[in-house]
Amino acid sequence: MTLEKVTSWLDEQESTARETFHEEVQEPIGNIRNAMANLQLTVNNLKGAEQDPENHPKIRSIAKNSLPLFIRAMNSSLAKELPSDPEAFYTVAIECVKGCLNAVRGQGRYLLVAFPDEMKETKSGIDAIGREINVMTKAIGRFKEVTTRADAARIAYAALCDARKNLERSYGKEERLKARLGEITEHLSTIAAETARLSIDPSLEALDADRARCAELVRQRDNLLRHYASLTMTTSHVFRKAEKIATRKHLSKEVHTLKDAMDILSDHEVADAETVARALDMACPLVQKMIDEGDIVLKNKEERTVFSDTGKFSGEVSGLCTRYRELEKQCREAEEGLLSHPVLARLRSLEREKEQLKGMRVHEEEGQKDLLEWRTKLQTSVPLLQEELVKKMEEMAGETVQFQMNEPVRG
């Protein structure tokens, strides 16, 4: 049997089982209809039944009151319409029997003494229906077993078909992944060739002098920055001593002046020349006075150099600030000039594109790896799913089923 014929084979098995089931229940269905008709007749006869005059008056009274209720309950159950479909018939017949049994166990128990023969006949009628229902139960059980196995086989069939379809799709997806990887590799080769060509472009030779000038400007700026940092750090250290002395002497104005100067000197940005000069011109005399009075002792050569001539020092610091601004501007213009060169701009663009493509290649390679791992699992599962399907079909057929895959998945 081929995979394409499984569905029709299962439909045929179910159809055969259904036909067999219908044949098996025809007789019990007829017997149930007859038994219910006879039971209805028995109930109808109870309407006019006479009680034994010898019965105790209390029994006669109870039976008189219970009889209409019992007949009403029995008629309600027996009045249910029995469908032509066997399974629906079976369900309704069970409901009828349950209703009749409830009536017998309810109001019927008060009628056993008053109408013993009629109630015995009623119970016999219900038992007759029950026996035929039991016959139907066995037939339905056999039919349900077939349909349950057919459902399980269909699930196994669907799983096998899905696995085969996914396996087939995986090859198409792999081809698309390979194509994209090929395009990425080709693009990277083109970028490498263009980069190599641009790297020896004659116009780049003229940039050597510009690069050297830019490097020299950067070197000067950084040296100046280090010198500025050294001077301001030395000065701030002495100013901090002066601030503590001013605080101790409750000289609030002097404390404020010293703090402002230290804030400017300790800022991570180089100060404005006028601002730093103004701050130093206000703070240095205060510190110089403390030095002269012996409140501050200068500890090293750097501190003594700074405060040997605070006016000269203030001019030096403000000059460094001015020169730093000039060098910073020259460095920025030189760097912008280098960046604006068309060949260098193109090289940077190619480098960015190369990094993007490398990221894309890694992503595609990971996708290819995941796809191959997934396919390996699928390839392993297909024979197992096929075995499972064959097993379920053999359980239905009760014999060996020869199974053949006409269209193997490529691989």
N, C-alpha and C positions, 0 to 999 in steps of 0.2 A: 504494500500500500504506500502511496506517495503522500507527502505532506498536504498537497492540495485536496486530497479526497477525505481527509480526516473529518471535516465538518459534516459532509454529507453522510459519512459512515456513522457518526454519532447520531445524526438526525434519524437515520434508518433504524439504529438500535432502539432509540426512544420510541419511534413510531411502532415498531414491532412489539415492544414492551407494552405500549398503550393498547394496542389491539388485543393482545393477550389478556391484559387486565380487564378490558371491556367484556371480553368473552367470559372470563371467570366470574364476573359479578352479575351477569345477566340473570342467572337463576336465583341467587340470594336477593337481588333487587325485586324480582317478581314475588318471591316468598315474603319479603318484608311488606310489600304492598298488600298482599292477601292477608297477612297476619294483622296488619293495622286495620284493614277493613273488618276482619272478624272481631278485633278488639273494640272497634267502634260499635259494632252490633251488640257486644256484651254490655258495653256502657249504656247503650240506648235501652236495653232490656232492664237495666237496673232502675230506670225511671219508674217503671210500673211494678216493680217487685214488691211483694207483700212480706211483711215480717211475720215470724212465728208468734202466734198469739200467746204462747207460753213464756215468751221472753219477759224478763223483768221490766217493769214500766220505765225504770231509769234508762235501761239499755235501749228501749224502744224510743224514748225521747231524744237520747243522744244521737241515735242513728237517723232519726227523722231530720234533725238539724244539720247533721254532717253530710247526708246524702246529696243535697243540691250543690254543696260546695265541692264535693268530690267529683260529681259529674261535670261541673263547670271546669274544673282544673283538667280533667281528662280530655274533655272536648277541646280545650284550648291547645293542648299539646298535640292531639290527633288531627287538629284542623290545619296544621302547618303543611304548606304545599311542598310536595317532594319533587325536586328538579329532575330533569332528564339526564343531566351530566352526572356520571357515577360518583365523582369525588364530591360534588356539591350535594348529591343525594345522600351520601354517607354522612356528611356533616349534619344535615337536617335530621336524618333518621336518629342519630345519636342524641340530638337535642330533644326529639320527641320522646325517646325512651327515658331520658333523664327527667323530663317533665312528668311522665307517667309514674315513674318510680317515686318522685317527690310527692305526687298526689296520693299514692298508696301508703307511703310512710307518714303522710300528714293526716288529712281527713279520713283516708282509707282505713287507718288502724282502728277507728271507732265503728267501722262497719263489719269487721271480721266476725263478730258474734251474731250480729243481726242478719247478715247475708253471707254466710260461710261459703256456699257453693259459688255464688256470683263472684265473690272476691278471689276464690281459688281459681276460677276461670279467667279472671282479669290478670292475675299473676302469671298464669300459664301463657296468656297472650303476649304479655310483656317479655317473658322468657323466650318465646318463639322468635320475637323480633331480635332480641339480644343475641341469640345463637346465629342468626343470619348476618348480623352486624359483625360478629366475630369472624365469620367466613370472609366477609369483605375486608376486615382489618388485615388479615393475612395476605390477601391479594394486593391491597394497597401497599402493604409493607414491601412486597416483592417489586412492585412497580416503582415505589419511591427509592428503593435501593438502586435500581437502574438509573433513574433520573439524577440521583445524588452522584453516582459514579460518572455519569455523563457530564454533569456540571464540573466535577473535579478534573475530568479529562479536558474539557474546554479551557479551563484555567491553565492547565499544563500546556495545552496547544497554543494559547495566546502568549504565554511566557516564552515558549520556544520561537514562535514567529517574531516576537518583539526582539529577542536576542539576535536572531538572524538578520533582521532589518537593521538593528543598531550596528551589527558587525559589518554589514555592507556599507552603511553610511560612514563608518569609521575610515574606510579606504578613501572615500571621496574627500573626507575632511583632511586626511593625511596628504592627499595630493594638493589640496589648497594651501596647507601649511608649508609644504615643500616649495610651492610656487612663490609664496610670500618670502620665505627664507632666501630663495634664489634672487628675488628682486632686491632684497636688502643687501645681500652679498655683492651683487652687481653694482648697486648704488655706492656701497662703501669703497669698492675698487675704483669707481669713477672719482670719488672724493679724494682718495689717496693719490691718484694720478694728477688731479688738478692741484692738490697741495704741493706735490713734488715740483710741479712746473712753476707754481707761484713762488716757491721758496728760493728759486734761482733767478727770479725776475730782476733784470738790471736796475729797475727803479729802487730796489731795496738797498743797493749799495750806497746810494746817496743818503740813506737814512742813518748810516753808521755814525756820521758826525752829529746828527740830531740826537741819536741815542746817547752818545758820549756827553753831549752838552746837557741833556736831560738828567743823566746819571750824576754829573758834576753838581748841577743845581740841587738835586735831591740830597747829595752828600753835604753840601754847604748848609742846606736848611736843617738837616738832622744834627749836624755839629753845633749849629747855632742854638738849636732847641735844647741840646744837652747842656750847653754852657748856661743858657737862661735858667734851666731847671736847677743846676748846681748853685747858681747865685741866689735864686729865690728861696731855695731850701735852706741855705746858710742864713739868709736874712730872716726867714720865718722862725728859725730856731731861736735867734736872739730876741725877736719880737715877742715870742711866746714867754720868754723869761721876763721881759719888760711888762707884759700884760699881767702876769702873776703878781709882780711887785705893785703895779698900779691898783690892782684889785685889793691887795692887802692894805694899801694906804687909802682905799676908798676914793680913788681918783676916777670917777665914772666917765668923765669926758675923755680922759687919756685912754681908758679901757676901750671905749667905743672906737676911737681913732685907730688903735693898734689892731683891734679885731677886723675893722674894715680893710686895713692894709694886708693882714694875713689872709683874709678871704680872697683878695685879688691875686696875691702871690701863689697861693696853694691851688688855685683853679686849674683844671686840667687843660684849659685853653690858654694860649698866650694872651696876655692882657693887652688892651689898647695903650699905646705909648703915652698919651696925655693922662689917661686914668691912673696908670701906674706911677707916673711922675708926680701927680698931685698927691696920691696916697703916701708915697715915700717922703715927699717934702713935708708932709704933716707929721708922719710917724717918726722919721729919723731924728729930728731934734729932741723928741721926748726920750728916745733910747740913748742918744748921745749924752744927755744930761745925767741919766742914771749911771752911764759908764763913767762920766767925769766925777760923780759923787761917790763912786765905788760900790754902788748897789749891784751893778752887773760887771762881772769879770769875763773878758773875752778869752776863750779857751784855746783857740788855734789860730794858725796863720790866716786861714780863709776869713774868719770873723774879723781879725784885726785889719786885714786888707780892705774889707767892705767898709768898716767904720773909721778907717783912717781919714777918709774924705767922703762923707755921705753925699755931698753935692755931685762930685765926680761919679760916684756909684749910681746915683739916681739917673744921671745922664747916660751912663753906660746901659743900664737896664732899659730905659725908654728907647735908646738907640737900637738895642737888640730887638725890641718889639717892632720898631719900624722896619728894620732890615728883614725880620722874619716875615712880615706881611708882604714885602716886595718879593722875597724868594718864593714864598708860597704861591703868589700869583704867577711868577715866572715858571715854576714847576708845573702848575696846572695848565698853563698855555702850552708848554712844551709837550706835556703828556697828551693833551687834546690834539695837538698837531700830529703826534705819532698815531694816535687812534684814528684820526680822520684820513690817513693814507688809504687809498682805495685797495691796494694789494693786501695791506694788513687787515683792513676791514673784512675783505673777502676771506682771508685765512681764518679769522675769528669766526665768521659765519659758517665756514666749512667745518671747523672744529665743533661748534655747537650741533650742527647737523649730524656729524659723525657720532657724537655722544648719544644723541636721540636715537639714531639707527641702531647703535649697539644695545641700548636699552630695549628697543623693539625686538632685536634678534634674540636677546636673552628670554624675553617673554614668549616668543614663538617657539624657541627651543624647549622651554619648560612645558608649553602646551603640547608639543610633539611628544615629549617624554610621558606626560600624563595620558595622552591618547593611546600610546603603545601599551602602557600598563593596563589601561582600561580594556583595550582590545584583548590582551592576554587573558584577562579574567573572563571576558565574553567567550573566547575560544574554548576555554576550559569548561564553561557552563553549558555550552550548546549540546555536547554529547550527553551530559547528565540530564538536561531537560528533555532530550529525546528519549532517553531511557525511562524517565519518569512518565512520559506520555504513553510509551509503548506498554509499560507496566499497567497503567490504568485502563488502557484499551483491552489488554488481555484479561484483566479482571472482569470487564464487562462481557467479553466474548466467551470467556471460559476456555480459551484455547490460545495457542501461540499466534501472534500477529506479526507478519512479515512487513517490515517498514523500510522504505527506501527514500533517500533524499535525491530527487531528480535534479535539483539546481543547487549544487554546493556553493557555499559562500566563498568568494575568491580569497586567496591568502597565500 
